[in-house]
Every structure is written in C-alpha cells, then in structure tokens.
Amino acid sequence: MDAATAHLDPVFGALNLAALSHNAHDMLRRAAGVPIRVASKSVRVRAVLDAVLALPGYHGVLAYTLAEGLWLAETIDDVVVGYPSADRAAYAALAADERLAGRVTVMVDSVAHLDLIDAVVPADRRAAPIRVCLELDASWKNPLLGHIGVWRSPVHHAPDARALAEEVVKRPGFRLVGMMGYEAQIAGLGNKPVGQPLRGLMVRAIQRSSTAELHRRRAAAVAAVSELAELEFVNGGGTGSLESSGADSSVTEVAAGSGLFGPHLFDNYAHFSPAPAAAFALPVVRRPAPDRVTLLGGGWIASGPPAPDRLPQPVWPAGLRMVAREMAGEVQTPVVGEPARRLGLGDRVWLRHTKAGELSEHVNELYVVDGERVAGSVATYRGEGKAFL
C-alpha cells in the first residue's frame, strides 16, 4: 500500500481491496452457509457496506443507533438496530413513515423500552407497527468466575424472554419479529493472545463451556418466544464466533463486521487470521533524538478496557514501538527503534487500529488500494457528515 499511496500526504487511511475481499469470503467460509448480517459499527463506510451486501451470503445490517438505522434504511431494506435507543426524534420519524417502519427493527430488553416508544408515539398514531427484536443476555454466569461477558440485557433465561415477549405481543402497535444474543466472551475475546499462552488456554476453556451453556439456554428461550410470535430471525455471534454461533441450530443468522477490516485485535485468535485490510499513515514531523522520531497525531485509542492493547500498532517500517512514558498522543506520538534512524521529515509510518470501525471516525475517506494503484476513495460516515457515536 505504501508504493500505491506514495503521492498522498499523510494523515490518511487506506483500505486494501484484495485483503478486504479475502476477509469477506473467509467469513462466509467460516459461517458455513449461515447468513451474515453486517455490523455497521465495524465499518462505518457506506460504500463498503453496500459492496459486502452485494455478495451472496450477506444480508441486512446490524446498525448501532436508531438514527443511523433510519439513514441506512433509505437504501437498505433490512436494518436491525443492535442496541436499545432513547432517541425520541428518531422514534417519531420511524413511526411516521410506513416504509421505514417496514425496514427497521428496534431492540428492546425491558417493558420500559416499550413504554418509552409508546410515550413518544402512541400506537394509534403510527403509520405501521414498530418491528421489535428482543435481546437475550448471552453472558455466562459461572458460580466460580462470576459474570463472564458484557452487561447488556436483563433477559437471561427462557422464562424472562417469554415474559417480555408476552408484553410485546399484547401491546398494540408493536410486532415481535426477532431475537438477538451477542456472546461477547466468545466473539470478542482473543483466545490466543500474543505472548500469553496460559491466558489463551484459560480463555479457550471458558469459551468452550460458555458455548455449550449458551446453546442450551438460547434454544430454550427461542422455543419459548416462538410459541407467542413467528420469529423472522434469531441473531447471534460476532466475527470471533462465526463457527460456534453458526453451529447453534436455534440461530438463523450471525452478525459480523470487524473481520472485514482485520484490525490488530484479531491477531490474538487461534482459529482464524483475517488479513490486515485497513491501516492509516502518519507523517514524521520531528526528530528529538537520533534513535526516535515523532509522528503527527496517533492517539486513536480503541474502546474497551484501557490497556496497551487498545493503542494503535506501528507496523511499518517494522521494528518501531511507542515510548512507554508518552505512548499515543493527541497531536504527536514519538516512536523509537532502529528504523527511526533512517526516517526523515515527511516520511510516513503505517499503523493499524485496534478495532475496525473506529478508524473511520478519524478520517473523511479511505483510499482504496487495488494492487499497485489507488483505485479511488470511499467516504466514511464522518466524511458524509454523520457522527452517530
């Protein structure tokens, strides 16, 4: 990518077309025929979403806010908002538009979510029923280890799911169409962390046990809810769990997105290795000492537990590392290592983000590299003037 983009001045982001294509098809292989719903938070580039959705095996989007979902539904006919919303204006827009109401499904995990929607737009004033997905908590509650996973829904067991489903189906103006459960402890937790073999053994053991428990519990919950409503979909998983989530017979589709760009978080998995498709280049702007240079910017920190693994990773020239007492800064990032001695002002250093979609929040466009040339560029959400989160 460096040769192809030699004419560009950093700072910029780039996307390797061959790597993106490889990742998209490898995810299809791993899903083994189970349709993949694309998690938009992990892309945040509309042109990439459209290109991936054009591939057989992909269908629909898992959006991350209701406002984003409405925006995407202008052209995409199947959008599930993966998180509950408290956006009253967006609910009002959804309820007023029959076409949007038929394309967008909102997430609920409590009666309070239904009450909020009713308070914004009473059922008799909606253009069409609001499509609802019920979120099942997919975390693992182990007697010894405690809560393993992320805190999301209070709906954990089949009776919880049935009770909420009963409330949805008896209320006018709602239509229960789906269930979702995201097993973060399996999909989003690296099970072969670099330099930590014992931790890897422990994580893989936890994931095996959690997978078995979740498959039993999710099947029971889906069965209980299906007695009350005809579900169009049951969504599970993420990039890291395509195999295990797809193997759950109660799941009809899997969600994934991060694997398309292959951020360095996924260097820590045992069962798959996405190609690094996205990276960003920063220019050298200072030389404070012979063995180090300072880059412009760099503090593009990933969400999650604050730790070194949330930092961007310098990847080229190989052998550079950040300075422990300074790390990635708001406007400058020093890097040290033998290659720094050969870098001059204006030379570039390539970095990979820890996560996928967050990179798109820092640049207006991603340059698309096809072989030895830049084939064009695609606007990020930011480049389109959209800042949903």
HELIX and SHEET records of a PDB file:
HELIX    1   1 LEU A   17  ALA A   31  1                                  15    
HELIX    2   2 SER A   40  SER A   42  5                                   3    
HELIX    3   3 ARG A   46  LEU A   53  1                                   8    
HELIX    4   4 LEU A   66  LEU A   72  1                                   7    
HELIX    5   5 ARG A   88  ALA A   96  1                                   9    
HELIX    6   6 GLU A   98  ARG A  103  1                                   6    
HELIX    7   7 VAL A  111  VAL A  120  1                                  10    
HELIX    8   8 ALA A  123  ARG A  125  5                                   3    
HELIX    9   9 ALA A  158  LYS A  170  1                                  13    
HELIX   10  10 ALA A  184  ALA A  187  1                                   4    
HELIX   11  11 PRO A  197  SER A  226  1                                  30    
HELIX   12  12 THR A  239  SER A  241  5                                   3    
HELIX   13  13 LEU A  242  GLY A  246  1                                   5    
HELIX   14  14 SER A  258  PHE A  261  1                                   4    
HELIX   15  15 HIS A  264  ASN A  268  5                                   5    
HELIX   16  16 PRO A  308  ARG A  310  5                                   3    
HELIX   17  17 GLU A  338  ARG A  342  5                                   5    
HELIX   18  18 GLY A  357  GLU A  361  5                                   5    
HELIX   19  19 ARG A  382  GLU A  384  5                                   3    
SHEET    1   A 6 GLN A 313  TRP A 316  0                                        
SHEET    2   A 6 ARG A 348  ARG A 352 -1                                        
SHEET    3   A 6 ALA A 278  ALA A 289 -1                                        
SHEET    4   A 6 PHE A  12  ASN A  16 -1                                        
SHEET    5   A 6 GLU A 365  ASP A 370  1                                        
SHEET    6   A 6 ARG A 373  ALA A 379 -1                                        
SHEET    1   B 9 ILE A  36  ALA A  39  0                                        
SHEET    2   B 9 TYR A  58  ALA A  63  1                                        
SHEET    3   B 9 VAL A  79  VAL A  81  1                                        
SHEET    4   B 9 VAL A 104  VAL A 108  1                                        
SHEET    5   B 9 ILE A 130  GLU A 135  1                                        
SHEET    6   B 9 PHE A 174  GLY A 181  1                                        
SHEET    7   B 9 PHE A 233  GLY A 236  1                                        
SHEET    8   B 9 GLU A 253  ALA A 256  1                                        
SHEET    9   B 9 ILE A  36  ALA A  39  1                                        
SHEET    1   C 2 TRP A 140  ASN A 142  0                                        
SHEET    2   C 2 GLY A 146  ILE A 148 -1                                        
SHEET    1   D 6 GLN A 313  TRP A 316  0                                        
SHEET    2   D 6 ARG A 348  ARG A 352 -1                                        
SHEET    3   D 6 ALA A 278  ALA A 289 -1                                        
SHEET    4   D 6 ARG A 292  LEU A 296 -1                                        
SHEET    5   D 6 GLN A 332  VAL A 336 -1                                        
SHEET    6   D 6 ARG A 321  MET A 322 -1                                        
END                                                                             
